[in-house]
C-alpha cells in the first residue's frame, strides 16, 4: 500500500513538471480585437467584404471553399452583399454544366445557387500543382486548426528567416507560428497587395485580420443567430428563476402561517 501511494505521488509530480514544461513551450499567438467574440459579438460587415476580396484575389487560386454558395454572400449575418452584387460575383466565374441536348458538357456564367468554383479539378491535380502538398479547403479551416482565428491570423504574419542552424528544403518556408515551423505555402501577403474598394489601407496586418474574419464566418455562418438565441435564453431563464423564487416564497409563507 505504501509503495502504491509512493508511486502515485511520484507520478503526480512527474506529470506536473511535464505539464509545466509544455505550458512554457506553448506558442503565444498574436492578439487582436475580434468583433465577433463574446455573448454580444457580431461580424463586421465591412471586414467580411474585405476578407472575401482577399480570399478571392489571394487565396482562391489554391484553396477551395466547397461548402459555400454564392448566394451565401448576400444572406443576413454574413458579408451581406446586395443580391445584385452577389449575382455579379457569381457571374464573373465560369461553371461547368450539362449535359446539353447534344449530350455535351458546357461552360456558363455562375449563378447564386452555384457552389464556389474549385481551383483544381481534383485532389491529385491540386497536389501536382503544389509540389505534392494539398492546399486545405478553407470552408471550416478555423474550426479545424487548434488556436482558431488567433492561429490563422498569426500564421499569415509569421513568415521570417529561419534561425541559425535550421536548414529548409526547396519549397519549404519558415513560419514561427506553424506547427514544426515549416510550411510549404510561401508568404502570400505584402503591404498594398490588394486595393480595397472602401479605401482601407491594405497592410499585411489588416488583410490578415479581414480574411481571418471571413474564414470565421464561413466556419460559423449562424454565429450571430446563435448569440441572439443564447441571450434570449438567458433572459427567459432569469425571468423564470425570479418567478419560481417568488412563487416558492409565497407557498412557504402560507405553510409557516398555518404552523
Secondary structure, 3 states (H helix, E strand, C coil): CHHHHHHHHHHHHHHHHHHHHHHHHCCCCCCCCCCCCCCCCCCCHHHHHHHHHHHHHHHCCCCCCCCCEHHHHHCCCCCCCCHHHHHHHHHCCEEEECCCCCCCCEEEECCCCCECCCCCCCHHHHHHHCCCCCCCCCCCHHHHCCCHHHHHHHHCCCECCCCCCCCCCCCCEEECCCHHHEECCCCCCCCCCCCCCCCCCCCHHHHHHHHHHHHHHHHCCCHHHHHHHHHHHHHHHHHHHHHHHHHHHHHHHHHHHHC
